[in-house]
């Protein structure tokens, strides 16, 4: 990675839609991605990925470049959160499986972009809240949070390559 500044920034002409619509998850060990210029160009996998479709405003995928001048270091701390809004047995069983896996997570943004979190080191489960809610309008379901640390920003991935991840290899 070069430290040479090669471009500037101009504000986009149109506003963007924030948030994520879904997550695509796969065990990190079952996936190899080729990345060129911060975009995934090839997907090689040994198992199927699965989509977690979220309700509007029910998840996020964030990354925070974190530097230390004292240590001359830089890491990209990543965090993904998803709310699964039910308390069905199958959902709670899924939560149990997700909480023990080392995952690579593709965040499918509402604005049409996709980014890969946990590309090399994977995303680890950090917390889940499984709540009944107190009032009738409260959440009755599960909120999952995963975190990771990578050496570079989350690369972009096309819709076609995400679709390829969702088809079980033959």
N, C-alpha and C positions, 0 to 999 in steps of 0.2 A: 504494500500500500504506500502510495506516494503522499508526502506531506505538502506537496506543491499545490497552491491554490490555482484552479484552472477555470473558474466560472463565478459569476455573480448571481443575484437573485432579483426577480421581478415579481411583484404581486400578481396573482392570477386575475383575469378579467371577470371570472364568475365565482360565486360562492360555492363552497363544497358542502356536502352532507356528511356529518360525523357519525361515528358509531360503527358497530359490526353487525352483520346479519346472521352469520353462522361461523362455526369453527370446524375445520377438518382435522381430525386427530389420527395419528399413527404412532406405533412404537418407534422410537428413534433408531433402534437397531435394525428395523425392517425397511429402512429408507436410506437411499444415497441420492443426493441432489448435486448436479453440476451447476455451478454459479459462475457467470461471466458478467462483469461490470454491474454487479449487484442485482442481477436478474437470473432466475433459475432457467436453464436452457434444456436440461435433461433430467427426467425422473427415472430412477431405477429402484424397484421395490421388491420385497419378497412376501408381502402381506397386503391385505386391503386396508385402506383408510376408511374412516367413518365420519359423516357429517353430523354435527350437533346444530340444529336449526334453533335460533333464539328468537324470542319476542323482541319487539322494538325496545330500545334503551335497556337491554338486559345483559350487556357484556361490554368488555373493552379489551384492547390489546395495546399495551404501552411499552415503550422502550426509552430508557434514560441513559444517555452517554454519561459515564461517571469517570472523571479524571482525578489523578493525584499528582500534583506538582512535586511533592516530596518524594514520591516513588517513581516519577516519570512513567506513569501507567495510565491506560485507558481501557475500560470495559463497557459493554452495553448491557445494562441490567434490564431484563425483560419481564413483564408481568401480564398475564392473561386471566380475565375473570369471566365467568359465565353463570347465568342464573337459569336453572332448570325448574320451571314453575309448576311442579306437581310433586306429590308424595307417593306415587305409585311404586310398588315393589320393584318393577323392572328398572325404573329410574334410579332408585336407591342402590340396586345391584350394579348399575352402570357407574354410579358415583364411587362405589367400592373398588371397581376395577380401575377406573381412572386415577384414583388416589394412590394406587400402588405402581403405576406404570411410569416409565421415563418416556415422555412424549415429544414429538415434533408437532407443532400446531400451526395450521394455516388459518390466519384470520381473514375472513371474507368481509371486506368493508362494504358499507351501504353505498359508497360512492363508486363501486365497481372494481376497486383495486383489491389485490390479495397480497399478503405478506407472510413469510415463513418465520415463525418464532421457534427458538430452540434448534436451530439448524445443525449445529455441531454437538453441543453439550446437552441438548434436550431441555425440556421443561419439567420441573418437579412439582408435584402437588405440595402446596403449603398449608391451605386451610379449606375446610368445607363447613358451612353452617347448614344444618338440616332443621328447618324451623316449621312449626305448626301455625305460627301467627297467633296474636292475641285477639285482635279485632277482626271482624268479618272481612275487611278490606285489606288485611295484611298478607304478606307473602306466605304461602303454604308451599314450601319446596326447598330447593337446594341452591346454595351459592358456592361455586368452586373457584379457587384461586391457584394459579400455577406460576412459578417464577423460574427464571434462568439467567445465565450470564454468558454472553457471547463476545467474541473478539471483533465483530463487525455488526453493522446495522442489519436488521431483518431484510432479506432480499425480497424483491417482488416475484410473483409467479403468475403465469397466465391462467385464464379460465380453462383452457384446453388441457394444460398440465395438471390442474386440480382435478378435472374430470378423469384424467388418466389414473390419478391416485385412488379414486373411488371405485375403480373397476378391479376386481380380484385378478391377480396375474394367473396366467394359465401355464 
